[in-house]
Amino acid sequence: MSATTLTARAVLLDMDGTLVNSDAVVERVWRRWAARHSLDPAKVLSVIHGRQGHLSMAILLPERPVEENLAENVNMLAEESADVDGVVAVPGAPALLDALVGAPHALVTSADDTLARVRMGAAGLPLPPLLITAELVSASKPDPEGFLMAAARLGVDPGECLVLEDSEAGILAGLSAGMCVLGVGPRAAAFGPTHHAPDLAGITVEYAPGGSISLTLADQAT
């Protein structure tokens, strides 16, 4: 199979599961939450990836008032921010971010600003020049608001953006924004991204200042 090259004028990056492996923290925090609410932890973990916490709570506890979900989500974010044990960079993430220096790119995450900075720092990753975090949007992924906001702030048409995502919610958000979506990692392939790569390590980047960004995927990508 020949290599695949994707071109865009901006690259929009998810954080958890795409650049940062935070699965250990996420599982610890949400398993405790599941126990507090007498819920099946496996069901909880199948829902939470890619979404803001309060939206996951709304799905899992549909009868509970929104205000309670929002209040508990504040505590959950603080709990996650205080725990960085096991937070590491996804293989290939440091090289990818280094290659994007100077090119239009953004972090678009369902984490709040504090958690985003904590996790990127714990993983030893530099922050992109633009962060779109939970506080800035009125709707969480799978709503496309975050990706559309990033495109607007970068001054790039949505159709000229490339999204890198791992979760169902994130992939749906990117597609709903009218963007090309590269699904990254083993779980992403099941959610219908435009293209798929098994990891970031097989991706190379070329950028012509003021022009397009080219990402070439390893031969096993689709």
C-alpha positions as CSV (number, residue, x, y, z in Angstrom):
1,M,0.0,0.0,0.0
2,S,1.4,3.4,-0.9
3,A,1.7,6.2,1.6
4,T,-1.1,8.7,1.9
5,T,-0.6,12.5,2.0
6,L,-3.2,14.8,3.5
7,T,-3.0,18.6,2.9
8,A,-4.6,21.3,5.0
9,R,-4.1,25.0,5.9
10,A,-4.6,24.3,9.6
11,V,-4.3,21.2,11.9
12,L,-6.7,20.9,14.9
13,L,-5.6,18.5,17.6
14,D,-7.5,16.7,20.3
15,M,-5.6,16.1,23.5
16,D,-6.6,13.0,25.5
17,G,-6.0,9.8,23.5
18,T,-4.6,11.7,20.6
19,L,-1.5,13.5,22.0
20,V,-1.6,12.5,25.6
21,N,-2.2,9.0,27.1
22,S,-4.2,9.8,30.2
23,D,-6.2,6.6,30.3
24,A,-4.8,5.6,33.8
25,V,-6.1,8.8,35.4
26,V,-9.4,8.9,33.6
27,E,-10.1,5.3,34.6
28,R,-9.2,5.9,38.2
29,V,-11.3,9.0,38.5
30,W,-14.4,7.7,36.6
31,R,-14.3,4.3,38.3
32,R,-14.6,6.1,41.7
33,W,-17.4,8.2,40.2
34,A,-19.2,5.1,39.0
35,A,-18.9,3.5,42.4
36,R,-20.3,6.6,44.1
37,H,-23.4,6.4,41.9
38,S,-23.7,2.6,41.8
39,L,-23.1,2.4,38.1
40,D,-21.4,-0.2,36.0
41,P,-17.8,1.1,35.5
42,A,-17.5,-0.5,32.1
43,K,-20.6,1.3,30.9
44,V,-19.3,4.6,32.3
45,L,-15.9,4.2,30.6
46,S,-17.7,3.5,27.3
47,V,-19.4,6.9,27.4
48,I,-16.9,9.4,28.7
49,H,-14.2,9.6,26.1
50,G,-14.1,12.9,24.1
51,R,-16.9,14.6,26.0
52,Q,-17.0,17.1,28.8
53,G,-17.7,15.5,32.1
54,H,-21.1,17.1,32.7
55,L,-22.4,15.8,29.4
56,S,-21.2,12.3,30.2
57,M,-23.0,12.6,33.5
58,A,-26.2,13.7,31.7
59,I,-26.1,10.6,29.6
60,L,-25.4,8.3,32.5
61,L,-27.8,9.9,35.0
62,P,-30.5,11.3,32.7
63,E,-32.9,12.2,35.5
64,R,-30.4,14.3,37.4
65,P,-30.7,18.1,37.2
66,V,-28.1,19.8,34.9
67,E,-27.0,22.0,37.8
68,E,-25.9,19.0,39.8
69,N,-23.9,17.7,36.8
70,L,-22.2,21.0,36.3
71,A,-21.3,21.3,40.0
72,E,-19.9,17.8,40.2
73,N,-18.0,18.3,37.0
74,V,-16.0,21.1,38.7
75,N,-14.9,18.7,41.4
76,M,-14.1,16.0,38.8
77,L,-11.9,18.4,36.8
78,A,-10.0,19.3,40.0
79,E,-9.6,15.7,40.9
80,E,-8.2,14.9,37.4
81,S,-5.9,18.0,37.5
82,A,-4.4,16.8,40.7
83,D,-3.5,13.3,39.4
84,V,-0.8,13.0,36.7
85,D,0.4,9.5,37.6
86,G,0.7,7.6,34.4
87,V,0.2,10.6,32.1
88,V,2.5,10.3,29.1
89,A,2.9,11.5,25.6
90,V,1.4,9.3,22.8
91,P,4.3,7.9,20.7
92,G,5.0,10.3,17.9
93,A,3.3,13.3,19.6
94,P,6.5,15.2,20.5
95,A,7.8,15.0,16.9
96,L,4.5,15.9,15.4
97,L,4.1,19.1,17.6
98,D,7.7,20.0,16.8
99,A,7.1,19.7,13.1
100,L,4.0,21.9,13.4
101,V,5.8,24.9,15.0
102,G,5.1,27.9,12.9
103,A,2.2,26.3,11.1
104,P,-1.4,27.2,12.0
105,H,-2.6,24.6,14.5
106,A,-4.7,24.4,17.7
107,L,-5.5,22.2,20.6
108,V,-9.3,21.5,20.7
109,T,-10.1,19.6,23.9
110,S,-13.0,18.9,26.2
111,A,-10.7,19.5,29.2
112,D,-10.8,22.9,30.8
113,D,-7.8,25.2,30.5
114,T,-6.2,24.1,33.8
115,L,-6.5,20.4,33.0
116,A,-5.2,20.9,29.5
117,R,-2.1,22.7,30.7
118,V,-1.5,20.2,33.5
119,R,-1.7,17.1,31.2
120,M,0.3,18.6,28.3
121,G,3.0,19.6,30.9
122,A,3.0,16.2,32.5
123,A,3.4,14.6,29.1
124,G,6.3,17.0,28.3
125,L,4.5,18.4,25.3
126,P,4.5,22.0,24.1
127,L,1.2,23.9,23.9
128,P,0.0,24.9,20.5
129,P,-0.4,28.6,19.9
130,L,-4.2,28.4,20.2
131,L,-6.2,26.5,22.9
132,I,-9.9,25.9,22.6
133,T,-10.9,24.4,26.0
134,A,-14.2,23.7,27.8
135,E,-14.7,27.2,29.1
136,L,-14.8,28.7,25.7
137,V,-17.6,26.7,24.1
138,S,-21.3,26.4,24.9
139,A,-21.6,22.8,23.6
140,S,-19.2,19.8,24.0
141,K,-18.1,17.4,21.4
142,P,-19.8,15.8,19.4
143,D,-21.0,19.3,18.7
144,P,-18.7,20.9,16.2
145,E,-18.5,24.3,18.0
146,G,-14.9,23.9,19.3
147,F,-13.5,23.0,15.9
148,L,-15.4,25.7,14.2
149,M,-14.2,28.3,16.7
150,A,-10.6,27.1,16.2
151,A,-10.9,27.5,12.4
152,A,-12.4,31.0,12.8
153,R,-9.7,32.1,15.2
154,L,-7.0,30.8,12.8
155,G,-8.7,32.5,9.9
156,V,-9.0,29.2,8.0
157,D,-12.1,27.8,6.2
158,P,-13.4,24.7,8.0
159,G,-13.1,22.7,4.8
160,E,-9.3,23.5,4.8
161,C,-8.8,22.1,8.3
162,L,-7.5,18.7,9.3
163,V,-8.7,17.2,12.6
164,L,-6.7,14.6,14.5
165,E,-9.0,12.7,16.9
166,D,-9.3,9.3,18.7
167,S,-12.8,9.3,20.2
168,E,-16.3,8.8,18.7
169,A,-17.5,12.2,20.0
170,G,-14.4,14.0,18.6
171,I,-14.6,12.3,15.2
172,L,-18.3,13.1,14.9
173,A,-17.5,16.7,15.9
174,G,-14.9,17.1,13.2
175,L,-17.0,15.6,10.5
176,S,-20.0,17.8,11.5
177,A,-17.7,20.8,11.2
178,G,-17.1,19.8,7.5
179,M,-13.5,19.0,8.2
180,C,-11.3,16.1,7.1
181,V,-10.7,13.9,10.1
182,L,-7.7,11.7,10.7
183,G,-8.6,9.1,13.3
184,V,-5.6,8.1,15.4
185,G,-5.2,4.9,17.4
186,P,-6.9,1.6,17.6
187,R,-10.3,2.7,18.8
188,A,-10.7,5.5,16.2
189,A,-11.1,3.3,13.2
190,A,-14.6,2.1,14.3
191,F,-16.0,5.6,14.2
192,G,-15.8,6.4,10.5
193,P,-13.0,9.0,10.3
194,T,-12.1,10.2,6.8
195,H,-8.7,8.6,7.2
196,H,-7.1,6.4,9.9
197,A,-3.6,6.0,11.2
198,P,-2.6,3.4,13.9
199,D,-0.5,5.9,15.7
200,L,1.3,9.3,15.4
201,A,4.8,7.8,15.0
202,G,4.3,7.1,11.3
203,I,3.2,10.6,10.4
204,T,5.6,13.1,8.8
205,V,4.9,16.8,8.4
206,E,6.0,19.4,5.8
207,Y,5.0,23.0,5.9
208,A,5.5,25.8,3.5
209,P,5.2,29.1,5.5
210,G,2.0,30.8,4.4
211,G,0.9,27.8,2.4
212,S,-0.3,24.3,3.1
213,I,0.6,21.7,5.7
214,S,1.2,18.2,4.4
215,L,0.9,15.2,6.6
216,T,2.2,11.9,5.1
217,L,0.9,8.8,6.7
218,A,2.8,5.5,7.0
219,D,1.9,2.8,4.5
220,Q,-0.4,1.0,6.9
221,A,-2.7,4.1,7.3
222,T,-5.9,4.3,5.3
